[in-house]
């Protein structure tokens, strides 16, 4: 089952994202500088695509985060635990994130993000029992349907809560 949402890219979002990273390269905010480069204009930093999650109305962590975090909705737990509900965030880890850029993300783009399950595999762990790895693959396409970015996230679900020791 694929999840789909739109992601509107603007210079302010790019500037704020770059600023949050401590990035000072003018390619991310200075149009005059960026136009003089081979890229020909402002582009988004390499990990910027991840911010599209805040445009997804079904993203479980969307909106203001409270510390301590409020109790996640059951649908979020089911998704993160591989379905079936009853999952525990104590058993969920973010294992990896990869971005393959086919073209730069630029201000003014309206991207359609389609996310679907990727590969899954299991490996034996040392303290948490078996580990179930699950990929989530997101394709970012422009208004013409051309692929801009492919992002792959790997989540890890432990068989049991990790034992301290």
ROKE-900097 format. One record per atom (N, C-alpha, C, O, CB): residue in one letter; y, x, z. Coordinates in steps of 0.2 Angstrom, whole numbers, plus 2048, in hexadecimal, padded with zeros to 3 digits. Each point is the difference from the previous one (the first is absolute). Glycine has a CB too. Layout:
! residues N
aYXZ...
//
This chain:
! residues 165
x7FA804800x8067FC800x806804800x801805804x7F97F2802x80B8087F5x806804800x8057FD803x8017FA800x7FB80B7F5x8097FF80Ex8067FE803x8068027FBx7FF8067FEx7FC7FB80Ex80A7FB7F3x8058027FBx8077FD803x8007FB803x7F88047F4x80D806809x8077FE802x8048047FBx7FF8057FDx7FE7F880Fx80A8017F5x8058047FCx804804805x8007FF806x8017F87F2x80180F805x804805803x8068027FCx7FF8037FBx7F680180Bx8117FA7FDx8068017FDx803807802x801801806x8017F37F9x7FF8117FDx803806802x8078017FFx8037FE7FAx7F2807803x80F7FD808x8078017FFx802807803x7FC803804x8067F17FCx80480E7FEx802807802x801800808x7FE805803x8087FD7F2x7FC7F980Ex801800807x7F9801804x7FF804804x80B7F47FBx7F18047FEx7F9801803x7FE8087FFx7FD802805x8007F27F9x80480E7FDx7FE8077FEx804805805x7FD804803x8007F97F1x80980280Dx804804804x7FE800807x7FF805804x80B7F97F4x7F57FC80Bx7FE7FF807x7F9803801x7FF803805x8087F27FBx7F480A7FBx7FA803801x800808800x7FD803804x7FE7F37F6x80980D801x801807800x803802807x7FE806802x8037FA7F1x8047FD80Fx804802806x7FB7FF806x800805804x80A7F77F7x7F27FF806x7FB800805x7FB806800x7FD802805x8047F17FBx7FE80F7FAx7FB806800x804807801x7FD805801x7FC7F47F7x80D806809x804807800x8018037FAx802806800x7FA7FB80Cx8037FC7EEx8008037FAx8078007FEx8047FC800x7F17FF7FDx80D80B800x8078027FEx8018017F9x8068027FEx7FC80280Dx7F97FC7F1x8008017F9x8057FB7FDx7FE7FA800x7F680B800x8117FD7FCx8047FB7FDx7FD7FC7FAx8037FB7FEx80780C805x7F07FA7FBx7FD7FC7FBx7FF7F9802x7FF7FC7FCx7FB80F800x8067F480Bx7FE7FA803x8067FC801x8007FA802x7F680B803x8107FD7FBx8067FC801x8068027FCx8057FC800x7F780380Bx8058077F2x8068017FCx7FF8007F9x7FD8047FCx80680480Dx8007F27F4x7FF7FE7F9x8028067FBx7FD8017FBx8047F3808x80580F7FFx8038057FBx7FB806800x7FF8037FBx80D7F9807x7F2806804x7FB806800x7FA7FE7FDx7FD8047FCx80880080Ex7F87F67F7x7F97FE7FDx8017FF7F9x7FB8027FCx8027F880Fx8088047F2x8017FF7F9x7FF8077FCx7FE8017FBx8097F5807x7FB80F802x8008077FDx7FA804800x7FF8057FEx80D7FB805x7EF7FC800x7F9803801x7FC7FE7FAx8027FB7FDx7FF805810x7F98037F2x7FB7FD7FBx7FE7F9801x7FE7FD7FBx7FE80F803x8047F2808x7FE7F9802x8067FB7FDx7FE7FA800x7FB80A80Ax80D7FE7F6x8057FC7FDx8037FA804x8047FC7FEx7F68067F8x8047FE811x8037FB804x7FD800807x7FB804801x8087F57F5x7FF80380Ex7FE800807x7F87FD800x7FF7FC7FCx80D802809x7F08067FFx7F97FD800x7FE7FF808x804803804x7F98047F1x7FE7F680Cx7FE7FF807x7FB806802x7FD8047FCx8047F0803x7FF80E808x7FC805802x7F97FE7FFx7FE7FB7FFx80A80880Ax7F38027F7x7F97FF7FEx7FD7FB804x7FB7FD7FEx80580F7FFx8017F380Ax7FC7FB804x8047F9800x7FE7FC804x7FD80E803x80A7F67F6x8047FA800x7FC7F97FFx8027FB802x80880C7FAx7F17FA7FFx7FD7FA7FEx7FD7FC807x7FF7FA7FFx7FE80C7F6x8017FE810x7FD7FD806x8057FA803x7FE7FC803x7FC80F7FFx80D7F67FDx8047FB803x8007F97FCx8037FC803x80480E800x7F57F67F8x7FF7F97FDx7FC7FB804x8017FA7FFx7FF80C7F6x7FD7FD810x7FC7FC805x8057FB803x7FE7FA802x7FA80F800x80E7F97FFx8057FB803x8027FA7FCx8037FC802x80180E805x7FA7F77F2x8027FA7FCx7FA7FC7FFx8007FA7FDx80780D7FDx7F37FB809x7FA7FC800x8007FB806x800802806x7FA8077F4x8077F0804x8007FB806x7FA800804x8007FD805x8077FC7F4x7F380A805x7FA800803x7FF806804x7FB801804x8007F77F4x80980D808x7FF806803x8017FF808x8057FD802x80080A7F4x7F67FB80Dx7FF7FE808x805804804x8027FD805x7F38017F9x80E807800x805804804x8077FF7FEx805803801x7F3805801x8097F37F9x8077FF7FDx8057FD806x7FE7FC804x7FC8027F1x80C80480Ax8057FE805x801804805x7FE806800x7FF7EF7FDx806809808x802804806x7FA801804x7FC7FC802x80F8007FEx7F380B802x7FB802804x802800807x806802802x7F58057F5x8017F680Ex802800807x7FB805803x7FB8017FEx8097F3802x7FF810805x7FC805804x8007FD807x8057FF803x7FF80B7F5x7F67F480Bx7FA8017FCx7FF7FB7FBx8037FB800x7F880980Ax8017FD7F1x7FF7FC7FAx7FD7F9802x7FC800805x80280A7F4x8057F1804x7FD7F9801x7F98007FDx7FE8047FCx80D7F7804x7F1800803x7F98007FEx8007FE7F9x8037FB7FDx7FA80180Ex7FF8087F1x7FF7FE7F8x7FD7FA7FFx7FC7FD804x80380F7FAx8037F17FDx7FC7F97FDx7F98027FFx7FE8057FEx80D7F67FDx7F1800806x7F98017FEx7FE8027F9x7FC8047FFx8027F380Ax8068067F2x7FF8027F9x8018087FFx7FD8037FCx8077F1801x80180F807x8028077FFx7FA804803x7FE8057FDx80E7F9804x7F17FF805x7FA804803x7FA7FF7FBx7FD8057FFx8087F980Cx7FA7FD7F2x7FA7FF7FCx8018047FAx7FB8047FDx8047F0806x80780D7FAx8018047FAx7FF808802x7FD8037FCx80B7F47FFx7FB80B80Bx7FF807801x7F9801803x7FE806800x80E7FA803x7F07FC7FFx7F9801802x7FB7FF7FBx7FA800802x80A7FD80Ax7FE8027EEx7FC7FF7FBx7FE7F97FFx7FB7FE7FCx80180D806x8077F0801x7FF7F97FFx7FB7FD805x7FE804805x8037FE7EFx7FF7F880Dx7FC7FD805x8037FF807x7FD7FC804x7FA8097F6x80F7FD806x8047FF807x7FD804805x7FB804800x8087F17FCx80080A80Ax7FD803806x801808801x7FE803804x7FA7F47FCx80C80B7FBx802807800x804802806x8047FC803x7FB8057F0x80180680Ex805802806x8048067FDx7FD8057FCx7FB7F880Dx80E8037F8x8048067FDx7FF806804x8028057FDx8077F3800x7F3808808x7FE806804x7FB8047FBx7FE806801x8047F580Bx7FB8017EFx7FB8037FCx8028027F9x7FD8027FCx7FB7F880Bx80F8057F8x8038007F9x804807800x804801804x7FC7F27FAx7FF8117FCx8048067FFx8028007F9x7FD7FD7FCx7FD80980Dx80C7FD7F6x8038017F9x7FD8077FFx802805803x8097F37FEx7F18087FAx7FD8077FEx8038047FBx800806800x7F67F5803x80D8027F8x8038047FAx8057FB7FCx7FF7FA800x7F780E800x80F7FB7FDx8047FD7FBx8018047FAx802806801x8047F3809x7F98057F0x8018047FAx8057FC7FBx7FF7FA800x7F680C802x80F7FD7FBx8057FD7FBx7FF8047F9x800806800x8087F6809x7F68007F2x8008037F9x8067FD7FCx8007FA7FFx7F3808802x8128027FEx8067FD7FCx7FE8017F9x7FF8067FDx8097FD80Cx7F97F87F3x8008007F9x8078007FDx8018037FBx7F47F6805x810805804x8078017FEx8047FF807x7FD7FE805x8017FD7EFx80880880Cx8047FF806x8017F9802x8017FC7FBx804810803x7FC7F2808x8037FA802x807801800x803805803x7F37F8805x80E7FE7F5x8078017FFx8047F9803x7FD7FB800x80180D7F6x8087F980Cx8047FA802x8007FB7FAx8008027FAx80780580Ex7F97F37FAx8007FA7FBx7F97FE7FEx7FF7FB7FDx80C80A7FFx7F07FF806x7F97FD7FEx7FE7FA804x801800806x7FC80C7F7x8007F0800x7FC7FA803x7F98017FFx7FD7FF7FAx80D7F9805x7F280B806x7F98017FFx7FC7FB803x8017FD805x80280F7FCx7F77F37FBx7FB7FB803x7FB805803x7FD8047FCx8057F27FBx7FC80880Fx7FB805804x7FA7FB800x8007FB803x80980C804x7F17FC7F7x7FA7FD800x7FB804804x7FF8067FEx8037F47F7x7FC803811x7FB804804x7F97FD800x8007FA801x80A80A806x7F18007F8x7FA7FE800x7FB805804x802806800x8007F47F5x7F880480Dx7FC805803x7FD8057FCx8007FF7FAx7FD7F880Dx80380F7FBx7FD8067FCx7F9801803x7FC7FC802x80F8097FCx7F3802802x7F9802802x8007FF808x805800804x7FA8087F2x7FA7F880Cx7FF800807x7FA805801x7FC8007FCx8087F4806x7FC80F804x7FA804802x800801807x8057FE804x7FC8087F1x7F97FC80Ex7FF801807x7FE807801x7FD8047FCx7FF7F0805x80680F805x7FF806802x7FE800808x8037FC803x8058097F4x7F47FF80Bx7FF800808x805804803x8028067FFx7F27F97FFx80F7FE807x805803804x7FD803807x7FA7FF801x80F7F97FAx7FB80C808x7FE803806x8017FC807x7FC800804x80680B7F6x8047F2806x8017FC806x8017F97FFx8007FC805x80580E800x7FC7F37F5x8017F97FFx7FA7FD7FCx8017FA7FEx80B808802x7EE801800x7FB7FD7FCx8018017F9x8048057FEx7FA7F380Bx7FF8047F3x8018017F8x8077FE7FFx8037FC803x7F18017FBx80F8067FCx8067FF7FEx8007FC7F9x7FD8037FCx80780780Ax7FF7F17F9x8017FC7FAx8068027FCx8057FE803x7F37F9802x80880C7F6x8068017FCx8017FB7FBx7FB7FE7FCx80480F806x8077F17FDx8027FB7FBx8068017FCx805802803x7F57F6804x8068097F3x8068017FCx8047F97FEx7FC7FB7FFx7FE8107FCx80C7F6805x8047FA7FDx8048037FBx804805801x7FD7F580Ax7FF8047EFx8038027FAx8067FC7FEx7FF7FA7FEx7F680C7FEx8117FC803x8067FC7FEx8038037FAx8018067FFx8017F780Dx7FF7FF7EFx8038027FAx8077FD7FFx8017FA802x7F38067F9x811804804x8077FE7FFx8018007F9x8008057FDx80380080Ex7FF7F57F2x8017FF7F9x8087FD7FFx8027FC804x7F18027FAx8108057FDx8077FE7FFx8007F97FCx7FA7FD7FFx80980F800x8027F17FFx8017FA7FDx7FC7FF7FAx7FF7FB7FDx80C804809x7F48077F6x7FD8007FAx7F8800801x7FC8017FBx80E8047FFx7F47FC80Cx7F9801802x7FE807800x7FA801800x8047F47FBx806810804x7FE8077FFx7FF802807x8047FF805x8038037F1x7F480280Bx7FE803807x805806802x8018047FCx7F37F9801x80F802809x805805802x7FC804805x801806800x8097F27FEx7F3805807x7FD804806x7F97FD801x7FF7FA800x80C809805x7F08017FDx7FA7FE803x800803807x800806801x7FA7F97F4x8057FD810x800802807x7F97FE803x7FD7FB7FFx80F804802x7F1806802x7F97FF803x801801807x801806802x7F97FD7F4x8047F880Ex800801808x7F8800802x7FD7FC7FEx80F7FF803x7F3809804x7F9800803x8007FE807x804804804x7F88057F4x8017F280Ax8007FE807x7F9802803x7FB8007FCx80D7F6802x7F880B808x7F9801803x7FF7FC806x8057FE804x7FC80E7F9x7F97F1803x7FE7FB806x7FB804803x7FA8017FDx8097F47FDx7FE80C80Dx7FA803804x7FB7FA802x8027FB801x80680F803x7F27F87FDx7FB7FC803x8027FD806x7FF7FA802x7F880C7F8x80C7FE80Bx8027FE806x806804802x8028057FDx7F27F9807x80F800801x806803802x7FF808802x7FA801803x80B7F4802x7FF80F7F9x7FE807802x800802807x8047FE804x8028057F1x7F580080Dx7FF802807x804806802x8008057FCx7F57F6804x80F805805x804805802x7FB806803x7FB7FF803x80F7F9800x7F880E7FCx7FC805802x8018077FDx7FC804802x7FC7F4801
//
